[in-house]
Amino acid sequence: MATDAEHHQIFSVIRERRSVRNYTDREVPDESIQKIIAAGIQAPTALGLQPWQFVVVRDRDLMRQVSDYCKPILAEKIREEPRHPETEAFLAALRDPAYSIFYNAPVLVLVLGAREVVSSVIDCALCAENMLLAAWALGLGSCWVGSATLVEQNPRLLAALRVPDDHQIVAPLIFGYPALLLPKPERREPLITWVP
């Protein structure tokens, strides 16, 4: 069982973690990535099947190719949705050739899920959340870049990323040292229904 101090630390990490979209050029040590993945695989997994695999990408040029491929597809999808000020700003960013959906992070980790396992997406999402929290505890920023899953439409890039045919990309996660930390948006009070 965790001590009171450990409980405090766990809740502090959960409360303070936020998505980071601005990174320094400092490289993330392999040991840190291994610790993050080790935390990830402690997540719940239906029937103990552990349907995950991981691809660690440090190739900045490959990340740029993935970003450049995904940006126009993402822009088209967003144009079909209702407009908001945030949407307009994001569309403008997507049109900027210098903009990267990976925010120039030094490392991308793809959490892959086995296609044949029914619970794969849920299991891998739980794994990814553990990884995001572990990164924060290690002093690293992170962000789940869901739009990067659009790369699955490009067989050449999938091959370059070494994603096996029997797995799908569930969680594209970026990690790095934060260059700028913006305040975390306040969370609304949740609607809770208590059933006695």
Rosetta constraint file for C-alpha pairs under 8 A:
AtomPair CA 2 CA 6 HARMONIC 5.70 0.50
AtomPair CA 2 CA 7 HARMONIC 6.27 0.50
AtomPair CA 3 CA 7 HARMONIC 6.19 0.50
AtomPair CA 4 CA 8 HARMONIC 6.23 0.50
AtomPair CA 5 CA 9 HARMONIC 6.27 0.50
AtomPair CA 6 CA 10 HARMONIC 6.13 0.50
AtomPair CA 7 CA 11 HARMONIC 6.26 0.50
AtomPair CA 8 CA 12 HARMONIC 6.03 0.50
AtomPair CA 9 CA 13 HARMONIC 6.24 0.50
AtomPair CA 10 CA 14 HARMONIC 6.35 0.50
AtomPair CA 11 CA 15 HARMONIC 6.00 0.50
AtomPair CA 12 CA 16 HARMONIC 5.95 0.50
AtomPair CA 13 CA 17 HARMONIC 5.80 0.50
AtomPair CA 13 CA 133 HARMONIC 6.55 0.50
AtomPair CA 13 CA 136 HARMONIC 6.69 0.50
AtomPair CA 13 CA 137 HARMONIC 6.21 0.50
AtomPair CA 14 CA 133 HARMONIC 6.61 0.50
AtomPair CA 16 CA 184 HARMONIC 7.44 0.50
AtomPair CA 17 CA 132 HARMONIC 8.00 0.50
AtomPair CA 17 CA 133 HARMONIC 6.76 0.50
AtomPair CA 17 CA 136 HARMONIC 6.03 0.50
AtomPair CA 17 CA 184 HARMONIC 7.95 0.50
AtomPair CA 18 CA 141 HARMONIC 7.79 0.50
AtomPair CA 18 CA 142 HARMONIC 7.75 0.50
AtomPair CA 18 CA 143 HARMONIC 7.96 0.50
AtomPair CA 18 CA 184 HARMONIC 5.98 0.50
AtomPair CA 19 CA 141 HARMONIC 7.03 0.50
AtomPair CA 19 CA 142 HARMONIC 5.77 0.50
AtomPair CA 19 CA 143 HARMONIC 4.78 0.50
AtomPair CA 19 CA 144 HARMONIC 7.60 0.50
AtomPair CA 20 CA 141 HARMONIC 5.40 0.50
AtomPair CA 20 CA 142 HARMONIC 5.45 0.50
AtomPair CA 20 CA 143 HARMONIC 5.74 0.50
AtomPair CA 20 CA 178 HARMONIC 6.56 0.50
AtomPair CA 20 CA 180 HARMONIC 7.98 0.50
AtomPair CA 20 CA 181 HARMONIC 6.92 0.50
AtomPair CA 21 CA 102 HARMONIC 7.87 0.50
AtomPair CA 21 CA 103 HARMONIC 5.52 0.50
AtomPair CA 21 CA 142 HARMONIC 7.89 0.50
AtomPair CA 21 CA 143 HARMONIC 7.09 0.50
AtomPair CA 21 CA 178 HARMONIC 7.91 0.50
AtomPair CA 22 CA 103 HARMONIC 5.97 0.50
AtomPair CA 22 CA 104 HARMONIC 7.36 0.50
AtomPair CA 22 CA 105 HARMONIC 7.48 0.50
AtomPair CA 22 CA 178 HARMONIC 5.96 0.50
AtomPair CA 22 CA 179 HARMONIC 5.40 0.50
AtomPair CA 22 CA 180 HARMONIC 5.93 0.50
AtomPair CA 22 CA 181 HARMONIC 7.87 0.50
AtomPair CA 23 CA 103 HARMONIC 7.12 0.50
AtomPair CA 23 CA 104 HARMONIC 6.57 0.50
AtomPair CA 23 CA 105 HARMONIC 5.60 0.50
AtomPair CA 23 CA 106 HARMONIC 7.85 0.50
AtomPair CA 23 CA 141 HARMONIC 7.88 0.50
AtomPair CA 23 CA 176 HARMONIC 5.98 0.50
AtomPair CA 23 CA 177 HARMONIC 5.57 0.50
AtomPair CA 23 CA 178 HARMONIC 4.56 0.50
AtomPair CA 23 CA 179 HARMONIC 4.55 0.50
AtomPair CA 23 CA 180 HARMONIC 7.22 0.50
AtomPair CA 24 CA 105 HARMONIC 7.60 0.50
AtomPair CA 24 CA 176 HARMONIC 7.20 0.50
AtomPair CA 24 CA 177 HARMONIC 5.76 0.50
AtomPair CA 24 CA 178 HARMONIC 6.12 0.50
AtomPair CA 24 CA 179 HARMONIC 4.99 0.50
AtomPair CA 25 CA 105 HARMONIC 7.64 0.50
AtomPair CA 25 CA 106 HARMONIC 6.66 0.50
AtomPair CA 25 CA 177 HARMONIC 7.91 0.50
AtomPair CA 26 CA 106 HARMONIC 7.43 0.50
AtomPair CA 26 CA 176 HARMONIC 7.43 0.50
AtomPair CA 26 CA 177 HARMONIC 6.67 0.50
AtomPair CA 27 CA 106 HARMONIC 6.07 0.50
AtomPair CA 27 CA 107 HARMONIC 7.97 0.50
AtomPair CA 27 CA 176 HARMONIC 7.21 0.50
AtomPair CA 28 CA 32 HARMONIC 6.76 0.50
AtomPair CA 28 CA 33 HARMONIC 7.36 0.50
AtomPair CA 28 CA 106 HARMONIC 7.09 0.50
AtomPair CA 28 CA 107 HARMONIC 7.26 0.50
AtomPair CA 28 CA 175 HARMONIC 7.70 0.50
AtomPair CA 28 CA 176 HARMONIC 6.10 0.50
AtomPair CA 28 CA 177 HARMONIC 7.53 0.50
AtomPair CA 29 CA 33 HARMONIC 6.76 0.50
AtomPair CA 30 CA 34 HARMONIC 6.16 0.50
AtomPair CA 31 CA 35 HARMONIC 6.20 0.50
AtomPair CA 32 CA 36 HARMONIC 6.20 0.50
AtomPair CA 32 CA 138 HARMONIC 7.61 0.50
AtomPair CA 33 CA 37 HARMONIC 6.21 0.50
AtomPair CA 34 CA 38 HARMONIC 6.02 0.50
AtomPair CA 35 CA 39 HARMONIC 6.25 0.50
AtomPair CA 35 CA 134 HARMONIC 7.84 0.50
AtomPair CA 36 CA 40 HARMONIC 6.25 0.50
AtomPair CA 36 CA 130 HARMONIC 7.93 0.50
AtomPair CA 36 CA 131 HARMONIC 5.14 0.50
AtomPair CA 36 CA 132 HARMONIC 7.84 0.50
AtomPair CA 36 CA 134 HARMONIC 5.56 0.50
AtomPair CA 36 CA 135 HARMONIC 6.06 0.50
AtomPair CA 37 CA 41 HARMONIC 6.37 0.50
AtomPair CA 37 CA 131 HARMONIC 6.22 0.50
AtomPair CA 38 CA 42 HARMONIC 6.95 0.50
AtomPair CA 39 CA 43 HARMONIC 7.60 0.50
AtomPair CA 39 CA 127 HARMONIC 7.90 0.50
AtomPair CA 39 CA 130 HARMONIC 6.01 0.50
AtomPair CA 39 CA 131 HARMONIC 6.02 0.50
AtomPair CA 39 CA 134 HARMONIC 6.44 0.50
AtomPair CA 40 CA 126 HARMONIC 7.76 0.50
AtomPair CA 40 CA 127 HARMONIC 4.35 0.50
AtomPair CA 40 CA 128 HARMONIC 6.07 0.50
AtomPair CA 40 CA 129 HARMONIC 7.37 0.50
AtomPair CA 40 CA 130 HARMONIC 4.82 0.50
AtomPair CA 40 CA 131 HARMONIC 4.80 0.50
AtomPair CA 40 CA 134 HARMONIC 8.00 0.50
AtomPair CA 41 CA 50 HARMONIC 7.54 0.50
AtomPair CA 41 CA 127 HARMONIC 5.80 0.50
AtomPair CA 42 CA 127 HARMONIC 7.22 0.50
AtomPair CA 42 CA 130 HARMONIC 7.77 0.50
AtomPair CA 43 CA 123 HARMONIC 7.37 0.50
AtomPair CA 43 CA 126 HARMONIC 5.78 0.50
AtomPair CA 43 CA 127 HARMONIC 5.03 0.50
AtomPair CA 43 CA 130 HARMONIC 6.66 0.50
AtomPair CA 44 CA 48 HARMONIC 7.82 0.50
AtomPair CA 44 CA 123 HARMONIC 6.61 0.50
AtomPair CA 44 CA 126 HARMONIC 6.88 0.50
AtomPair CA 44 CA 127 HARMONIC 7.66 0.50
AtomPair CA 45 CA 49 HARMONIC 6.29 0.50
AtomPair CA 45 CA 50 HARMONIC 5.73 0.50
AtomPair CA 45 CA 51 HARMONIC 7.98 0.50
AtomPair CA 45 CA 119 HARMONIC 7.81 0.50
AtomPair CA 45 CA 123 HARMONIC 5.12 0.50
AtomPair CA 46 CA 50 HARMONIC 7.71 0.50
AtomPair CA 46 CA 119 HARMONIC 6.39 0.50
AtomPair CA 46 CA 123 HARMONIC 7.00 0.50
AtomPair CA 49 CA 117 HARMONIC 7.94 0.50
AtomPair CA 50 CA 123 HARMONIC 7.40 0.50
AtomPair CA 51 CA 113 HARMONIC 5.46 0.50
AtomPair CA 51 CA 114 HARMONIC 5.20 0.50
AtomPair CA 51 CA 117 HARMONIC 6.68 0.50
AtomPair CA 51 CA 120 HARMONIC 5.73 0.50
AtomPair CA 51 CA 123 HARMONIC 7.31 0.50
AtomPair CA 51 CA 124 HARMONIC 7.38 0.50
AtomPair CA 52 CA 111 HARMONIC 6.58 0.50
AtomPair CA 52 CA 112 HARMONIC 5.42 0.50
AtomPair CA 52 CA 113 HARMONIC 4.77 0.50
AtomPair CA 52 CA 114 HARMONIC 6.45 0.50
AtomPair CA 52 CA 120 HARMONIC 7.47 0.50
AtomPair CA 52 CA 123 HARMONIC 7.92 0.50
AtomPair CA 52 CA 124 HARMONIC 6.19 0.50
AtomPair CA 53 CA 111 HARMONIC 6.08 0.50
AtomPair CA 53 CA 112 HARMONIC 5.02 0.50
AtomPair CA 53 CA 113 HARMONIC 6.52 0.50
AtomPair CA 53 CA 114 HARMONIC 7.94 0.50
AtomPair CA 54 CA 109 HARMONIC 6.61 0.50
AtomPair CA 54 CA 110 HARMONIC 5.54 0.50
AtomPair CA 54 CA 111 HARMONIC 4.94 0.50
AtomPair CA 54 CA 112 HARMONIC 5.86 0.50
AtomPair CA 55 CA 109 HARMONIC 5.57 0.50
AtomPair CA 55 CA 110 HARMONIC 5.05 0.50
AtomPair CA 55 CA 111 HARMONIC 6.89 0.50
AtomPair CA 55 CA 112 HARMONIC 7.72 0.50
AtomPair CA 55 CA 161 HARMONIC 7.40 0.50
AtomPair CA 55 CA 162 HARMONIC 7.41 0.50
AtomPair CA 55 CA 163 HARMONIC 7.56 0.50
AtomPair CA 56 CA 107 HARMONIC 7.06 0.50
AtomPair CA 56 CA 108 HARMONIC 5.94 0.50
AtomPair CA 56 CA 109 HARMONIC 4.56 0.50
AtomPair CA 56 CA 110 HARMONIC 6.56 0.50
AtomPair CA 57 CA 63 HARMONIC 7.69 0.50
AtomPair CA 57 CA 107 HARMONIC 5.75 0.50
AtomPair CA 57 CA 108 HARMONIC 5.00 0.50
AtomPair CA 57 CA 109 HARMONIC 6.11 0.50
AtomPair CA 57 CA 110 HARMONIC 7.95 0.50
AtomPair CA 57 CA 161 HARMONIC 7.56 0.50
AtomPair CA 58 CA 63 HARMONIC 7.96 0.50
AtomPair CA 58 CA 106 HARMONIC 6.26 0.50
AtomPair CA 58 CA 107 HARMONIC 4.92 0.50
AtomPair CA 58 CA 108 HARMONIC 6.59 0.50
AtomPair CA 59 CA 63 HARMONIC 6.34 0.50
AtomPair CA 60 CA 64 HARMONIC 6.14 0.50
AtomPair CA 60 CA 106 HARMONIC 7.25 0.50
AtomPair CA 61 CA 65 HARMONIC 6.28 0.50
AtomPair CA 62 CA 66 HARMONIC 6.27 0.50
AtomPair CA 62 CA 160 HARMONIC 7.84 0.50
AtomPair CA 63 CA 67 HARMONIC 6.14 0.50
AtomPair CA 63 CA 102 HARMONIC 7.46 0.50
AtomPair CA 63 CA 108 HARMONIC 7.89 0.50
AtomPair CA 64 CA 68 HARMONIC 6.02 0.50
AtomPair CA 64 CA 100 HARMONIC 6.77 0.50
AtomPair CA 65 CA 69 HARMONIC 6.11 0.50
AtomPair CA 65 CA 157 HARMONIC 7.98 0.50
AtomPair CA 66 CA 70 HARMONIC 6.17 0.50
AtomPair CA 66 CA 148 HARMONIC 7.27 0.50
AtomPair CA 66 CA 151 HARMONIC 6.38 0.50
AtomPair CA 66 CA 157 HARMONIC 6.97 0.50
AtomPair CA 67 CA 71 HARMONIC 5.99 0.50
AtomPair CA 67 CA 100 HARMONIC 5.72 0.50
AtomPair CA 67 CA 101 HARMONIC 5.54 0.50
AtomPair CA 67 CA 102 HARMONIC 7.05 0.50
AtomPair CA 67 CA 148 HARMONIC 7.16 0.50
AtomPair CA 68 CA 72 HARMONIC 7.54 0.50
AtomPair CA 68 CA 97 HARMONIC 7.99 0.50
AtomPair CA 68 CA 100 HARMONIC 7.50 0.50
AtomPair CA 69 CA 73 HARMONIC 7.47 0.50
AtomPair CA 69 CA 151 HARMONIC 7.04 0.50
AtomPair CA 70 CA 74 HARMONIC 6.02 0.50
AtomPair CA 70 CA 147 HARMONIC 7.03 0.50
AtomPair CA 70 CA 148 HARMONIC 6.40 0.50
AtomPair CA 70 CA 150 HARMONIC 5.83 0.50
AtomPair CA 70 CA 151 HARMONIC 6.24 0.50
AtomPair CA 71 CA 75 HARMONIC 6.09 0.50
AtomPair CA 71 CA 94 HARMONIC 5.75 0.50
AtomPair CA 71 CA 95 HARMONIC 7.84 0.50
AtomPair CA 71 CA 101 HARMONIC 7.41 0.50
AtomPair CA 72 CA 76 HARMONIC 6.20 0.50
AtomPair CA 72 CA 94 HARMONIC 7.26 0.50
AtomPair CA 72 CA 95 HARMONIC 7.87 0.50
AtomPair CA 73 CA 77 HARMONIC 6.40 0.50
AtomPair CA 73 CA 150 HARMONIC 7.62 0.50
AtomPair CA 74 CA 78 HARMONIC 6.20 0.50
AtomPair CA 74 CA 147 HARMONIC 6.82 0.50
AtomPair CA 74 CA 150 HARMONIC 7.94 0.50
AtomPair CA 75 CA 79 HARMONIC 6.16 0.50
AtomPair CA 75 CA 91 HARMONIC 6.04 0.50
AtomPair CA 75 CA 94 HARMONIC 6.56 0.50
AtomPair CA 76 CA 80 HARMONIC 6.74 0.50
AtomPair CA 77 CA 81 HARMONIC 7.07 0.50
AtomPair CA 78 CA 87 HARMONIC 7.34 0.50
AtomPair CA 78 CA 91 HARMONIC 7.56 0.50
AtomPair CA 79 CA 83 HARMONIC 7.78 0.50
AtomPair CA 83 CA 87 HARMONIC 6.05 0.50
AtomPair CA 83 CA 88 HARMONIC 6.93 0.50
AtomPair CA 84 CA 88 HARMONIC 6.38 0.50
AtomPair CA 85 CA 89 HARMONIC 6.37 0.50
AtomPair CA 86 CA 90 HARMONIC 6.21 0.50
AtomPair CA 87 CA 91 HARMONIC 6.12 0.50
AtomPair CA 88 CA 92 HARMONIC 6.29 0.50
AtomPair CA 89 CA 93 HARMONIC 6.36 0.50
AtomPair CA 90 CA 94 HARMONIC 6.21 0.50
AtomPair CA 91 CA 95 HARMONIC 6.46 0.50
AtomPair CA 92 CA 96 HARMONIC 6.70 0.50
AtomPair CA 93 CA 99 HARMONIC 6.19 0.50
AtomPair CA 94 CA 99 HARMONIC 6.47 0.50
AtomPair CA 95 CA 99 HARMONIC 7.85 0.50
AtomPair CA 99 CA 103 HARMONIC 7.36 0.50
AtomPair CA 100 CA 104 HARMONIC 6.35 0.50
AtomPair CA 101 CA 145 HARMONIC 7.18 0.50
AtomPair CA 101 CA 147 HARMONIC 7.81 0.50
AtomPair CA 101 CA 148 HARMONIC 7.59 0.50
AtomPair CA 102 CA 108 HARMONIC 7.91 0.50
AtomPair CA 102 CA 145 HARMONIC 7.01 0.50
AtomPair CA 102 CA 174 HARMONIC 6.69 0.50
AtomPair CA 105 CA 174 HARMONIC 6.18 0.50
AtomPair CA 105 CA 175 HARMONIC 6.17 0.50
AtomPair CA 105 CA 176 HARMONIC 5.63 0.50
AtomPair CA 106 CA 174 HARMONIC 7.74 0.50
AtomPair CA 106 CA 175 HARMONIC 6.84 0.50
AtomPair CA 106 CA 176 HARMONIC 5.89 0.50
AtomPair CA 107 CA 174 HARMONIC 5.77 0.50
AtomPair CA 107 CA 175 HARMONIC 5.54 0.50
AtomPair CA 107 CA 176 HARMONIC 6.69 0.50
AtomPair CA 108 CA 172 HARMONIC 6.84 0.50
AtomPair CA 108 CA 173 HARMONIC 5.67 0.50
AtomPair CA 108 CA 174 HARMONIC 4.45 0.50
AtomPair CA 108 CA 175 HARMONIC 6.45 0.50
AtomPair CA 109 CA 172 HARMONIC 5.97 0.50
AtomPair CA 109 CA 173 HARMONIC 5.15 0.50
AtomPair CA 109 CA 174 HARMONIC 6.19 0.50
AtomPair CA 109 CA 175 HARMONIC 7.84 0.50
AtomPair CA 110 CA 169 HARMONIC 6.46 0.50
AtomPair CA 110 CA 170 HARMONIC 7.49 0.50
AtomPair CA 110 CA 171 HARMONIC 5.87 0.50
AtomPair CA 110 CA 172 HARMONIC 4.53 0.50
AtomPair CA 110 CA 173 HARMONIC 6.16 0.50
AtomPair CA 111 CA 124 HARMONIC 6.65 0.50
AtomPair CA 111 CA 128 HARMONIC 7.03 0.50
AtomPair CA 111 CA 169 HARMONIC 6.16 0.50
AtomPair CA 111 CA 170 HARMONIC 5.76 0.50
AtomPair CA 111 CA 171 HARMONIC 4.95 0.50
AtomPair CA 111 CA 172 HARMONIC 6.24 0.50
AtomPair CA 111 CA 173 HARMONIC 7.57 0.50
AtomPair CA 112 CA 124 HARMONIC 7.23 0.50
AtomPair CA 112 CA 163 HARMONIC 7.79 0.50
AtomPair CA 112 CA 167 HARMONIC 5.88 0.50
AtomPair CA 112 CA 168 HARMONIC 5.38 0.50
AtomPair CA 112 CA 169 HARMONIC 4.62 0.50
AtomPair CA 112 CA 170 HARMONIC 5.48 0.50
AtomPair CA 112 CA 171 HARMONIC 7.02 0.50
AtomPair CA 113 CA 117 HARMONIC 7.91 0.50
AtomPair CA 113 CA 120 HARMONIC 5.24 0.50
AtomPair CA 113 CA 121 HARMONIC 6.31 0.50
AtomPair CA 113 CA 124 HARMONIC 6.23 0.50
AtomPair CA 113 CA 167 HARMONIC 5.25 0.50
AtomPair CA 113 CA 168 HARMONIC 5.36 0.50
AtomPair CA 113 CA 169 HARMONIC 6.47 0.50
AtomPair CA 113 CA 170 HARMONIC 6.15 0.50
AtomPair CA 114 CA 120 HARMONIC 6.09 0.50
AtomPair CA 114 CA 166 HARMONIC 6.04 0.50
AtomPair CA 114 CA 167 HARMONIC 4.42 0.50
AtomPair CA 114 CA 168 HARMONIC 6.56 0.50
AtomPair CA 115 CA 120 HARMONIC 7.02 0.50
AtomPair CA 115 CA 166 HARMONIC 5.63 0.50
AtomPair CA 115 CA 167 HARMONIC 5.15 0.50
AtomPair CA 115 CA 168 HARMONIC 6.31 0.50
AtomPair CA 116 CA 120 HARMONIC 8.00 0.50
AtomPair CA 116 CA 166 HARMONIC 7.51 0.50
AtomPair CA 119 CA 123 HARMONIC 5.98 0.50
AtomPair CA 120 CA 124 HARMONIC 5.97 0.50
AtomPair CA 121 CA 125 HARMONIC 6.03 0.50
AtomPair CA 121 CA 170 HARMONIC 6.11 0.50
AtomPair CA 122 CA 126 HARMONIC 6.26 0.50
AtomPair CA 123 CA 127 HARMONIC 6.25 0.50
AtomPair CA 124 CA 128 HARMONIC 6.03 0.50
AtomPair CA 124 CA 170 HARMONIC 6.54 0.50
AtomPair CA 124 CA 171 HARMONIC 7.29 0.50
AtomPair CA 125 CA 129 HARMONIC 6.30 0.50
AtomPair CA 125 CA 170 HARMONIC 7.03 0.50
AtomPair CA 125 CA 171 HARMONIC 6.75 0.50
AtomPair CA 126 CA 130 HARMONIC 6.49 0.50
AtomPair CA 127 CA 131 HARMONIC 6.40 0.50
AtomPair CA 128 CA 132 HARMONIC 6.28 0.50
AtomPair CA 128 CA 171 HARMONIC 6.54 0.50
AtomPair CA 128 CA 173 HARMONIC 7.70 0.50
AtomPair CA 129 CA 133 HARMONIC 6.30 0.50
AtomPair CA 130 CA 134 HARMONIC 6.06 0.50
AtomPair CA 131 CA 135 HARMONIC 6.11 0.50
AtomPair CA 132 CA 136 HARMONIC 6.52 0.50
AtomPair CA 132 CA 142 HARMONIC 6.12 0.50
AtomPair CA 132 CA 143 HARMONIC 7.48 0.50
AtomPair CA 133 CA 137 HARMONIC 6.35 0.50
AtomPair CA 134 CA 138 HARMONIC 6.33 0.50
AtomPair CA 135 CA 139 HARMONIC 6.42 0.50
AtomPair CA 135 CA 140 HARMONIC 4.97 0.50
AtomPair CA 135 CA 141 HARMONIC 6.44 0.50
AtomPair CA 135 CA 142 HARMONIC 6.85 0.50
AtomPair CA 135 CA 175 HARMONIC 7.49 0.50
AtomPair CA 136 CA 140 HARMONIC 5.05 0.50
AtomPair CA 136 CA 141 HARMONIC 5.93 0.50
AtomPair CA 136 CA 142 HARMONIC 7.52 0.50
AtomPair CA 139 CA 177 HARMONIC 7.31 0.50
AtomPair CA 140 CA 175 HARMONIC 6.58 0.50
AtomPair CA 140 CA 176 HARMONIC 5.54 0.50
AtomPair CA 140 CA 177 HARMONIC 5.04 0.50
AtomPair CA 140 CA 178 HARMONIC 6.74 0.50
AtomPair CA 141 CA 175 HARMONIC 5.66 0.50
AtomPair CA 141 CA 176 HARMONIC 5.39 0.50
AtomPair CA 141 CA 177 HARMONIC 5.63 0.50
AtomPair CA 141 CA 178 HARMONIC 5.41 0.50
AtomPair CA 142 CA 173 HARMONIC 6.79 0.50
AtomPair CA 142 CA 174 HARMONIC 5.30 0.50
AtomPair CA 142 CA 175 HARMONIC 4.46 0.50
AtomPair CA 142 CA 176 HARMONIC 6.54 0.50
AtomPair CA 143 CA 173 HARMONIC 5.72 0.50
AtomPair CA 143 CA 174 HARMONIC 5.40 0.50
AtomPair CA 143 CA 175 HARMONIC 6.96 0.50
AtomPair CA 144 CA 171 HARMONIC 6.57 0.50
AtomPair CA 144 CA 172 HARMONIC 5.87 0.50
AtomPair CA 144 CA 173 HARMONIC 4.60 0.50
AtomPair CA 144 CA 174 HARMONIC 6.58 0.50
AtomPair CA 145 CA 171 HARMONIC 7.43 0.50
AtomPair CA 145 CA 172 HARMONIC 5.49 0.50
AtomPair CA 145 CA 173 HARMONIC 6.01 0.50
AtomPair CA 145 CA 174 HARMONIC 7.25 0.50
AtomPair CA 146 CA 171 HARMONIC 6.60 0.50
AtomPair CA 146 CA 172 HARMONIC 6.25 0.50
AtomPair CA 148 CA 172 HARMONIC 6.34 0.50
AtomPair CA 149 CA 169 HARMONIC 6.02 0.50
AtomPair CA 149 CA 170 HARMONIC 7.30 0.50
AtomPair CA 149 CA 171 HARMONIC 7.72 0.50
AtomPair CA 149 CA 172 HARMONIC 7.01 0.50
AtomPair CA 151 CA 157 HARMONIC 6.85 0.50
AtomPair CA 151 CA 158 HARMONIC 6.78 0.50
AtomPair CA 152 CA 157 HARMONIC 7.98 0.50
AtomPair CA 152 CA 158 HARMONIC 6.22 0.50
AtomPair CA 152 CA 168 HARMONIC 7.92 0.50
AtomPair CA 152 CA 169 HARMONIC 7.56 0.50
AtomPair CA 154 CA 158 HARMONIC 6.20 0.50
AtomPair CA 155 CA 159 HARMONIC 6.09 0.50
AtomPair CA 156 CA 160 HARMONIC 6.33 0.50
AtomPair CA 157 CA 161 HARMONIC 6.11 0.50
AtomPair CA 158 CA 162 HARMONIC 6.19 0.50
AtomPair CA 158 CA 163 HARMONIC 5.64 0.50
AtomPair CA 159 CA 163 HARMONIC 6.16 0.50
AtomPair CA 159 CA 164 HARMONIC 7.83 0.50
AtomPair CA 163 CA 167 HARMONIC 6.83 0.50
AtomPair CA 163 CA 168 HARMONIC 7.50 0.50
AtomPair CA 163 CA 169 HARMONIC 7.86 0.50
AtomPair CA 164 CA 168 HARMONIC 7.95 0.50
